[in-house]
Amino acid sequence: MGLFDSFKTNEKQLTEFAQLLGKFDAPSFIGLAKVLCVHVFDNEHLDENGKPTPRPAEEIIEDCIIAFDQSNHKRRREIIKIMRRVVKNK
């Protein structure tokens, strides 16, 4: 059983998504998380000022991969195209 067996997206597309995601800077990463409807802040845990605390990056990345995998084929293709442009224009 391989690493990608539990995903519906093919291995090549998931690998490209992960590689492109690794090249993102913080603002691009947060933007992608928002596009994928992944929460960046933990609203249940507040800091001393009463503001939500950021979630660990590992959790956000994992949720982004899951959200990408659960997207339909057309949306995944569009996300990959946009990610390529973001990385190319850095």
C-alpha positions in Angstrom: 0.0 0.0 0.0 1.5 3.3 -1.1 1.5 6.7 0.4 -1.1 8.1 -2.1 -3.5 5.2 -2.0 -5.9 6.9 0.3 -6.2 9.9 -2.0 -8.5 10.2 -5.1 -6.1 12.6 -6.8 -3.4 10.9 -8.9 0.1 10.7 -7.4 1.7 13.0 -10.0 -0.8 15.8 -9.3 -0.5 15.5 -5.6 3.3 15.4 -5.8 3.3 18.6 -7.9 0.9 20.3 -5.5 3.2 19.5 -2.6 6.3 20.6 -4.4 4.8 23.9 -5.4 3.4 24.4 -1.9 6.9 24.0 -0.5 8.1 26.9 -2.7 5.4 29.4 -1.5 6.2 32.3 0.8 4.0 33.0 3.8 1.5 35.4 2.1 1.0 33.0 -0.8 0.6 30.1 1.5 -2.1 31.9 3.6 -3.8 32.9 0.3 -3.9 29.3 -0.9 -5.3 28.1 2.5 -8.1 30.7 2.1 -8.9 29.5 -1.4 -9.1 26.0 -0.2 -11.2 27.1 2.8 -8.6 25.9 5.3 -8.6 27.8 8.7 -5.2 29.4 9.5 -6.2 30.5 13.0 -7.5 28.4 15.9 -10.6 30.3 17.1 -10.9 28.0 20.1 -7.6 29.0 21.6 -7.1 32.7 22.2 -3.9 34.5 23.2 -3.6 36.9 26.1 -5.2 39.7 24.0 -8.2 37.6 23.1 -7.1 37.0 19.5 -7.2 33.6 17.8 -3.8 31.8 17.7 -2.3 30.6 14.5 -2.5 26.9 13.9 0.7 24.9 13.4 2.0 25.0 9.8 2.0 21.2 9.6 -1.7 21.0 10.4 -2.5 23.7 7.8 -0.4 21.9 5.1 -2.1 18.7 5.9 -5.6 20.3 5.6 -4.6 22.0 2.4 -3.6 18.6 0.9 -6.8 17.1 2.0 -8.9 20.0 0.7 -7.0 19.9 -2.7 -7.6 16.2 -2.9 -11.4 16.6 -2.2 -11.7 19.3 -4.9 -13.1 18.3 -8.3 -10.8 17.7 -11.2 -11.3 21.1 -12.9 -10.7 23.0 -9.6 -7.5 21.0 -9.0 -6.2 21.8 -12.5 -6.9 25.5 -12.0 -5.2 25.6 -8.6 -2.1 23.9 -10.0 -2.0 26.4 -12.9 -2.2 29.3 -10.5 0.4 27.8 -8.2 2.8 27.5 -11.1 2.4 31.1 -12.0 2.9 32.2 -8.3 6.2 30.2 -8.1 7.3 31.4 -11.5 6.7 35.1 -10.7 8.6 35.0 -7.3 
